[in-house]
Amino acid sequence: MLNTYEGLVQYEDNVDTVKIAPRLATTWEVSADKKVYTFHLREGVKFHDGTAFTSAAVKTSLQRRTDVKGGAAYMTAGVQSVDTTDPATAVVTLKEGNAAFLDYLASPFGPKMISPDALAKNKGSDNAQTYLTTHDIGSGPYELSAVQTGTKYSLTQFAGYWGTKSPFTKVELPVYNDSSALELAFDKGDVSAIVAALPSSDLKKYESSGAVDSYLLPTLQSALVTLNPSGTFFKTAEARLAFLQSLDREKLIPQVLGNRSEVATTLYAKGMIPGGADKQEINYKPEVLKAYAATLPAGSTMTIGYATGNPNAQQLATIVAAQMATLNIKATAQGYPTAQVFDWVNDPAKGPDAFFDGNNGPDGGNPYMWGTSSGTSPAASTTSAATTRRSTPTSTRPS
């Protein structure tokens, strides 16, 4: 996404604090009531279809994001109007003030700028959603040149890119559904770089290897456990608190996530709220769940879910499920694909009793964007690792 599309703003690279930086907007002003955002646009930018980037593209891009009615549509739902009188200036007026709006626009998942001409040509009946599974209409340094859905994606350098050119003219992005297969391909040299896709426990061997380079990048991420009050097991606050108190995070975090993580003290990502004002007091007291479990009917069951393709989450869920068995609770660890996880909001009862996410991040670096999700407890604050083969020169960016 971030190689083919660009937003008006982005997060500053390689820093430990949240800072908004320019991208397709070079400067901007925000009204005191946070309702009017005026963006001064970068000149000389072209989309991959040759269309020039102007304020008209800003209006089209924000409107399409709202029209799709899914994913990050909430980020643009509050837009009342976009003044495009000046092609080099876009004035975005919101229905009501929103101090998180710049974070919406900077988010990797936020609204990106798209070619209004390409959208009109390929809009179809679904706002180009079908078309964009195999094409792109962005302005980034690379074009999506070939797609084998679920298998491989190919990027080719865009000759008309306004910014710094990468030394790589083509990038292949193969899809691996198994971390062991990915690691084997990396060791054989079939894969040149891996970004945050291996179990943390497997990274130590690369840190001391002379054959690869390892980069630690600051990220807004936490390993989270979410409890589901719609199911039978966690209907009561007593059960939920007892379960959270049974998690020995001081042992779990080093065991699963290694030395690149630390035990979290808050729901929010490290450094998001200054002064530790959001510290969460949930201490390790396994005797509480043991006493509670003794009151349960024989054969009580629990499903502990984890994000499929997230080996850290799988390991956390498996360890905790084994611990539940010692309390005569029949716990099962089960993987769930992302699409299924996001559908639980429509019917929470379909979700597992507990769910582990090994590297969850908010949609953006604003407390509002993290805190609107409830019923969650932090396990760890993490630093993402990017591992690259030393034989191939690479450049990396924090996400």
DOMI-381011 format. One line per 10 residues: number of its first residue (from 1); for each residue z, y, x of C-alpha. Coordinates in nm, 3 decimals, decimal comma. Layout:
# DOMI-381011
NUM	Z Y X | ... $
This chain:
# DOMI-381011
1	0,000 0,000 0,000 | 0,105 0,254 0,264 | -0,203 0,186 0,475 | -0,447 0,240 0,187 | -0,268 0,503 -0,021 | -0,074 0,822 0,050 | 0,169 1,029 -0,150 | 0,226 1,402 -0,153 | 0,538 1,354 0,059 | 0,705 1,069 0,246 $
11	1,033 0,984 0,414 | 1,078 1,095 0,773 | 1,015 0,804 1,013 | 1,269 0,659 1,257 | 1,578 0,843 1,134 | 1,907 0,716 0,992 | 1,932 0,985 0,725 | 1,720 1,058 0,421 | 1,475 1,341 0,490 | 1,159 1,436 0,300 $
21	0,853 1,492 0,522 | 0,495 1,615 0,451 | 0,201 1,386 0,380 | -0,080 1,509 0,157 | 0,129 1,814 0,072 | 0,203 2,023 0,381 | 0,471 2,243 0,222 | 0,637 2,279 -0,117 | 0,878 2,495 -0,314 | 1,127 2,383 -0,578 $
31	1,264 2,608 -0,849 | 1,640 2,656 -0,874 | 1,655 2,454 -1,195 | 1,458 2,164 -1,035 | 1,190 2,187 -1,306 | 0,896 2,339 -1,117 | 0,761 2,184 -0,795 | 0,481 2,372 -0,619 | 0,286 2,169 -0,362 | 0,047 2,323 -0,108 $
41	-0,211 2,056 -0,033 | -0,356 1,938 0,295 | -0,716 2,043 0,355 | -0,997 1,815 0,473 | -0,866 1,500 0,302 | -1,115 1,261 0,143 | -1,065 0,953 -0,066 | -1,236 0,630 0,033 | -1,516 0,694 -0,217 | -1,587 1,033 -0,056 $
51	-1,420 1,245 -0,325 | -1,234 1,548 -0,187 | -0,858 1,564 -0,240 | -0,762 1,861 -0,459 | -0,500 1,950 -0,718 | -0,714 1,769 -0,978 | -0,631 1,442 -0,801 | -0,259 1,521 -0,826 | -0,287 1,563 -1,203 | -0,492 1,245 -1,242 $
61	-0,262 1,039 -1,019 | 0,061 1,137 -1,194 | -0,094 1,088 -1,539 | -0,226 0,740 -1,453 | 0,115 0,634 -1,327 | 0,263 0,732 -1,664 | -0,019 0,571 -1,864 | 0,029 0,233 -1,699 | 0,376 0,215 -1,860 | 0,514 -0,020 -1,600 $
71	0,660 -0,035 -1,252 | 0,723 0,319 -1,130 | 0,603 0,485 -1,451 | 0,953 0,625 -1,503 | 0,898 0,848 -1,199 | 0,626 1,047 -1,373 | 0,734 1,013 -1,735 | 0,919 1,344 -1,707 | 0,610 1,543 -1,602 | 0,522 1,805 -1,863 $
81	0,216 1,958 -1,695 | 0,023 1,997 -1,369 | -0,142 2,335 -1,308 | -0,467 2,283 -1,115 | -0,596 2,642 -1,127 | -0,597 2,654 -0,746 | -0,765 2,345 -0,593 | -0,534 2,376 -0,291 | -0,212 2,408 -0,493 | -0,060 2,175 -0,753 $
91	0,220 2,314 -0,968 | 0,412 2,031 -1,135 | 0,639 2,129 -1,422 | 0,892 1,876 -1,551 | 1,028 1,850 -1,905 | 1,376 1,891 -1,761 | 1,524 1,944 -1,417 | 1,529 1,642 -1,184 | 1,675 1,668 -0,833 | 1,538 1,320 -0,751 $
101	1,172 1,409 -0,811 | 1,084 1,454 -0,442 | 1,241 1,113 -0,375 | 1,019 0,968 -0,649 | 0,714 1,106 -0,470 | 0,834 0,993 -0,124 | 0,916 0,640 -0,233 | 0,696 0,358 -0,099 | 0,678 0,245 -0,462 | 0,621 0,593 -0,601 $
111	0,304 0,759 -0,735 | 0,028 0,771 -0,475 | -0,277 0,995 -0,482 | -0,596 0,834 -0,614 | -0,957 0,948 -0,647 | -1,012 1,091 -0,996 | -1,384 1,009 -0,971 | -1,317 0,645 -0,877 | -1,059 0,610 -1,155 | -1,299 0,748 -1,417 $
121	-1,572 0,511 -1,299 | -1,354 0,198 -1,294 | -1,085 0,276 -1,551 | -1,188 0,010 -1,803 | -0,939 -0,062 -2,080 | -0,633 -0,101 -1,853 | -0,633 0,214 -1,637 | -0,813 0,025 -1,357 | -0,532 -0,227 -1,311 | -0,778 -0,518 -1,300 $
131	-1,015 -0,332 -1,069 | -0,735 -0,240 -0,829 | -0,630 -0,601 -0,771 | -0,933 -0,631 -0,544 | -1,020 -0,268 -0,459 | -0,846 0,054 -0,359 | -0,915 0,417 -0,446 | -0,677 0,581 -0,201 | -0,700 0,813 0,100 | -0,506 0,616 0,362 $
141	-0,611 0,524 0,717 | -0,742 0,184 0,599 | -0,961 0,060 0,315 | -0,903 -0,268 0,132 | -1,219 -0,448 0,241 | -1,168 -0,808 0,126 | -0,926 -0,991 -0,102 | -0,843 -1,356 -0,154 | -0,567 -1,308 -0,410 | -0,248 -1,478 -0,300 $
151	-0,409 -1,594 0,025 | -0,530 -1,308 0,244 | -0,602 -0,935 0,237 | -0,825 -0,754 0,485 | -0,807 -0,386 0,583 | -1,082 -0,192 0,760 | -1,028 0,144 0,927 | -1,147 0,439 0,714 | -1,380 0,648 0,929 | -1,316 0,962 0,727 $
161	-0,936 0,958 0,760 | -0,787 1,304 0,815 | -0,501 1,192 1,042 | -0,443 1,006 1,367 | -0,665 0,701 1,410 | -0,503 0,366 1,483 | -0,637 0,159 1,776 | -0,691 -0,128 1,531 | -1,019 -0,119 1,342 | -0,939 -0,424 1,128 $
171	-0,613 -0,579 1,009 | -0,579 -0,921 0,849 | -0,280 -0,978 0,619 | -0,244 -1,352 0,551 | 0,003 -1,462 0,284 | 0,267 -1,719 0,380 | 0,490 -1,866 0,109 | 0,707 -2,055 0,356 | 0,898 -1,884 0,637 | 0,882 -2,194 0,857 $
181	0,502 -2,199 0,838 | 0,493 -1,827 0,915 | 0,720 -1,872 1,217 | 0,506 -2,158 1,347 | 0,190 -1,947 1,311 | 0,359 -1,664 1,498 | 0,468 -1,894 1,782 | 0,113 -2,033 1,811 | -0,036 -1,683 1,826 | -0,218 -1,706 1,493 $
191	-0,005 -1,417 1,364 | 0,050 -1,105 1,575 | 0,334 -0,934 1,389 | 0,602 -1,013 1,132 | 0,797 -0,746 0,946 | 1,133 -0,850 0,796 | 1,006 -1,187 0,671 | 1,202 -1,442 0,876 | 1,558 -1,563 0,821 | 1,796 -1,343 1,017 $
201	1,939 -1,656 1,177 | 1,599 -1,729 1,336 | 1,560 -1,390 1,503 | 1,802 -1,437 1,791 | 1,557 -1,652 1,987 | 1,300 -1,370 1,977 | 1,545 -1,102 2,087 | 1,584 -1,269 2,427 | 1,223 -1,387 2,460 | 0,995 -1,231 2,717 $
211	0,690 -1,321 2,506 | 0,758 -1,086 2,215 | 0,877 -0,735 2,141 | 1,145 -0,679 1,874 | 1,198 -0,346 1,700 | 1,499 -0,249 1,491 | 1,408 0,001 1,222 | 1,651 0,197 1,001 | 1,615 0,104 0,633 | 1,792 0,174 0,305 $
221	1,881 -0,184 0,222 | 2,174 -0,398 0,115 | 2,221 -0,763 0,038 | 2,334 -0,764 -0,325 | 2,487 -1,007 -0,570 | 2,429 -0,928 -0,936 | 2,626 -1,097 -1,216 | 2,486 -1,158 -1,564 | 2,729 -1,093 -1,854 | 2,466 -1,221 -2,100 $
231	2,532 -1,579 -1,993 | 2,833 -1,793 -2,073 | 3,007 -1,799 -1,737 | 3,037 -1,425 -1,671 | 3,096 -1,293 -2,023 | 3,439 -1,157 -1,926 | 3,529 -0,897 -1,664 | 3,801 -1,139 -1,547 | 3,539 -1,400 -1,453 | 3,313 -1,149 -1,282 $
241	3,589 -1,000 -1,069 | 3,725 -1,343 -0,978 | 3,382 -1,453 -0,856 | 3,329 -1,139 -0,647 | 3,675 -1,182 -0,493 | 3,584 -1,540 -0,393 | 3,304 -1,424 -0,162 | 3,419 -1,419 0,200 | 3,181 -1,150 0,313 | 3,342 -1,125 0,658 $
251	3,213 -1,479 0,724 | 2,901 -1,483 0,506 | 2,735 -1,176 0,657 | 2,751 -1,278 1,026 | 2,661 -1,636 0,934 | 2,351 -1,549 0,731 | 2,242 -1,196 0,827 | 2,356 -1,190 1,189 | 2,452 -0,893 1,403 | 2,191 -0,658 1,257 $
261	2,402 -0,619 0,943 | 2,756 -0,514 0,861 | 2,982 -0,577 0,565 | 2,917 -0,315 0,300 | 3,187 -0,094 0,154 | 2,977 0,049 -0,126 | 2,701 -0,030 -0,372 | 2,481 0,239 -0,216 | 2,289 0,208 0,108 | 2,479 0,311 0,420 $
271	2,489 0,688 0,465 | 2,345 0,767 0,122 | 2,667 0,927 -0,005 | 2,857 1,125 0,261 | 3,225 1,086 0,332 | 3,265 0,737 0,189 | 3,347 0,876 -0,155 | 3,183 0,573 -0,319 | 3,387 0,306 -0,140 | 3,420 -0,009 -0,351 $
281	3,751 -0,197 -0,338 | 3,677 -0,567 -0,389 | 3,881 -0,773 -0,146 | 3,861 -1,142 -0,056 | 4,108 -1,334 -0,275 | 3,978 -1,689 -0,328 | 4,294 -1,793 -0,509 | 4,195 -1,577 -0,807 | 3,879 -1,779 -0,882 | 4,061 -2,105 -0,809 $
291	4,319 -2,023 -1,075 | 4,050 -1,911 -1,318 | 3,840 -2,225 -1,258 | 4,141 -2,439 -1,347 | 4,129 -2,295 -1,700 | 3,762 -2,382 -1,756 | 3,637 -2,687 -1,950 | 3,546 -2,986 -1,736 | 3,182 -2,980 -1,625 | 3,140 -2,602 -1,643 $
301	2,805 -2,502 -1,495 | 2,667 -2,200 -1,311 | 2,315 -2,111 -1,197 | 2,299 -1,900 -0,882 | 1,955 -1,748 -0,842 | 1,787 -1,603 -0,537 | 1,463 -1,419 -0,468 | 1,190 -1,670 -0,388 | 1,051 -1,605 -0,043 | 1,375 -1,443 0,075 $
311	1,533 -1,697 0,311 | 1,850 -1,492 0,357 | 1,907 -1,479 -0,019 | 1,840 -1,853 -0,046 | 2,093 -1,931 0,224 | 2,356 -1,706 0,063 | 2,302 -1,869 -0,277 | 2,315 -2,222 -0,132 | 2,640 -2,157 0,056 | 2,811 -2,004 -0,247 $
321	2,689 -2,285 -0,476 | 2,850 -2,537 -0,239 | 3,175 -2,339 -0,252 | 3,173 -2,347 -0,631 | 3,148 -2,727 -0,619 | 3,488 -2,743 -0,445 | 3,632 -2,580 -0,760 | 3,469 -2,840 -0,988 | 3,209 -2,588 -1,104 | 2,863 -2,746 -1,117 $
331	2,665 -2,469 -0,948 | 2,292 -2,489 -0,878 | 2,096 -2,261 -0,644 | 1,752 -2,179 -0,788 | 1,468 -1,956 -0,666 | 1,293 -1,702 -0,890 | 0,967 -1,514 -0,819 | 0,969 -1,135 -0,833 | 0,764 -1,116 -1,154 | 1,019 -1,331 -1,334 $
341	1,311 -1,128 -1,201 | 1,167 -0,800 -1,331 | 1,110 -0,956 -1,674 | 1,481 -1,026 -1,725 | 1,535 -0,670 -1,844 | 1,347 -0,769 -2,162 | 1,574 -1,069 -2,221 | 1,876 -1,081 -1,986 | 1,984 -1,418 -2,125 | 1,686 -1,575 -1,943 $
351	1,835 -1,481 -1,608 | 2,075 -1,692 -1,399 | 2,452 -1,639 -1,404 | 2,446 -1,480 -1,058 | 2,158 -1,355 -0,846 | 2,144 -1,296 -0,470 | 1,894 -1,057 -0,314 | 1,904 -1,070 0,065 | 1,753 -0,726 0,135 | 1,749 -0,516 -0,178 $
361	1,649 -0,152 -0,152 | 1,636 0,131 -0,403 | 1,309 0,281 -0,520 | 1,398 0,586 -0,313 | 1,664 0,748 -0,099 | 1,851 0,924 -0,377 | 2,183 0,792 -0,516 | 2,050 0,823 -0,871 | 1,770 0,578 -0,796 | 2,016 0,314 -0,679 $
371	2,311 0,386 -0,906 | 2,128 0,347 -1,237 | 2,140 -0,032 -1,182 | 2,481 -0,164 -1,285 | 2,680 -0,485 -1,252 | 2,601 -0,521 -0,884 | 2,822 -0,566 -0,579 | 2,712 -0,501 -0,221 | 2,735 -0,781 0,032 | 2,601 -0,611 0,342 $
381	2,432 -0,307 0,480 | 2,128 -0,417 0,679 | 1,885 -0,309 0,943 | 1,537 -0,452 0,904 | 1,373 -0,618 1,201 | 1,007 -0,609 1,294 | 0,907 -0,873 1,548 | 0,574 -0,850 1,727 | 0,406 -1,064 1,989 | 0,409 -0,887 2,325 $
391	0,049 -0,991 2,387 | -0,064 -0,753 2,112 | 0,015 -0,380 2,128 | 0,148 -0,261 1,793 | 0,300 0,041 1,630 | 0,556 0,010 1,353 | 0,703 0,236 1,087 | 1,021 0,203 0,888 | 0,959 0,143 0,519 $
